[in-house]
Amino acid sequence: MKIERKPSTALLPTPVVLLSVAGHGKEKDNIITLAWVGTVCSAPPMLSVAIRPSRHSHRLVDAAREFVVNIPRAGQLGKVDLAGVWSGAEHDKFAELGFTARPAKHVAAPLIDECPINIECVVRHQLDLGAHDLYLAEIVAVQYDEDVLDARGHVKTSALEPIAYVEGEYWSLGERIGSYGRAAKALKTEKK
Ligand SMILES: Cc1cc2nc3c(=O)[nH]c(=O)nc-3n(C[C@H](O)[C@H](O)[C@H](O)COP(=O)(O)O)c2cc1C
């Protein structure tokens, strides 16, 4: 039996990231926790973030048109949660959460040094969707902590420990259960 519920954001799970953005004028650089994020294009590499117009960060992203999407580790969950409750209008989140702002290579936004992956982005499109504005941004550079890359330069997911968001709860990833194309390869072998 299927149970129909009213339409909602049921695409689960979503990643949990920290977006860092440069302060406008005399304002401090800021960090906002986001879960409404996604991969949207391979070439050019692009991602999307959805931010409510009421957020302090919305104003900063509108002014800067650049940001960094930082992927935090599960061990940083407490700080991730606080960055998603505190506002940059009242808090210096870099200083109060003990994060280090490191200059990015290609954008003015600082990256969060303690996060193992930092994705430098330039806003290409902005859409007013209703509750959220959608920013479609081109990825212009990606920085990785050495310890999350294997000898071939591939991401070691077990070292990364990403956080997933499911209906108000934070989850960690479980075991690797397969890899791309394995099922198709097995089918081919079976038919031989
Ligand atoms: C796990 C989590 C995910 C969130 N995802 C989003 C999101 O995708 N978009 C958004 O506008 N706010 C999101 N928020 C809320 C903002 O992070 C929160 O309102 C924050 O305090 C805004 O900070 P700012 O005022 O410094 O911009 C999320 C909060 C948490 C804890």
The ligand as a Tripos MOL2 file, in Angstrom:
@<TRIPOS>MOLECULE
LIG
   31    33     1     0     0
SMALL
NO_CHARGES

@<TRIPOS>ATOM
      1 C1         20.8330   21.5050    8.4410 C.3       1 LIG1
      2 C2         20.3620   22.8770    8.0150 C.ar      1 LIG1
      3 C3         20.0980   23.1090    6.6800 C.ar      1 LIG1
      4 C4         19.6830   24.3850    6.2610 C.ar      1 LIG1
      5 N1         19.4600   24.5760    4.9250 N.ar      1 LIG1
      6 C5         19.1020   25.8170    4.4990 C.ar      1 LIG1
      7 C6         18.9410   26.0560    3.1060 C.ar      1 LIG1
      8 O1         19.1520   25.2030    2.2630 O.2       1 LIG1
      9 N2         18.5690   27.3210    2.7330 N.ar      1 LIG1
     10 C7         18.3570   28.3340    3.6350 C.ar      1 LIG1
     11 O2         18.0070   29.4540    3.2430 O.2       1 LIG1
     12 N3         18.5120   28.1230    4.9660 N.ar      1 LIG1
     13 C8         18.9060   26.9040    5.4130 C.ar      1 LIG1
     14 N4         19.1070   26.6780    6.7500 N.ar      1 LIG1
     15 C9         18.8760   27.7680    7.7010 C.3       1 LIG1
     16 C10        20.0640   28.7330    7.8040 C.3       1 LIG1
     17 O3         21.2900   28.0430    7.8760 O.3       1 LIG1
     18 C11        19.8770   29.6170    9.0800 C.3       1 LIG1
     19 O4         18.6960   30.3560    8.9670 O.3       1 LIG1
     20 C12        21.0550   30.5110    9.3620 C.3       1 LIG1
     21 O5         20.9590   30.9490   10.6930 O.3       1 LIG1
     22 C13        21.1310   31.7190    8.4320 C.3       1 LIG1
     23 O6         22.3360   32.3800    8.6710 O.3       1 LIG1
     24 P1         22.6240   33.8710    8.1640 P.3       1 LIG1
     25 O7         21.5220   34.7370    8.7270 O.co2     1 LIG1
     26 O8         23.9720   34.1830    8.7530 O.co2     1 LIG1
     27 O9         22.6200   33.8590    6.6810 O.co2     1 LIG1
     28 C14        19.5270   25.4340    7.1940 C.ar      1 LIG1
     29 C15        19.8060   25.1890    8.5510 C.ar      1 LIG1
     30 C16        20.2340   23.9310    8.9670 C.ar      1 LIG1
     31 C17        20.5470   23.6930   10.4160 C.3       1 LIG1
@<TRIPOS>BOND
     1     1     2 1
     2     2     3 ar
     3     2    30 ar
     4     3     4 ar
     5     4     5 ar
     6     4    28 ar
     7     5     6 ar
     8     6     7 ar
     9     6    13 1
    10     7     8 2
    11     7     9 ar
    12     9    10 ar
    13    10    11 2
    14    10    12 ar
    15    12    13 ar
    16    13    14 ar
    17    14    15 1
    18    14    28 ar
    19    15    16 1
    20    16    17 1
    21    16    18 1
    22    18    19 1
    23    18    20 1
    24    20    21 1
    25    20    22 1
    26    22    23 1
    27    23    24 1
    28    24    25 2
    29    24    26 1
    30    24    27 1
    31    28    29 ar
    32    29    30 ar
    33    30    31 1
@<TRIPOS>SUBSTRUCTURE
     1 LIG1         1 GROUP 0 **** ****
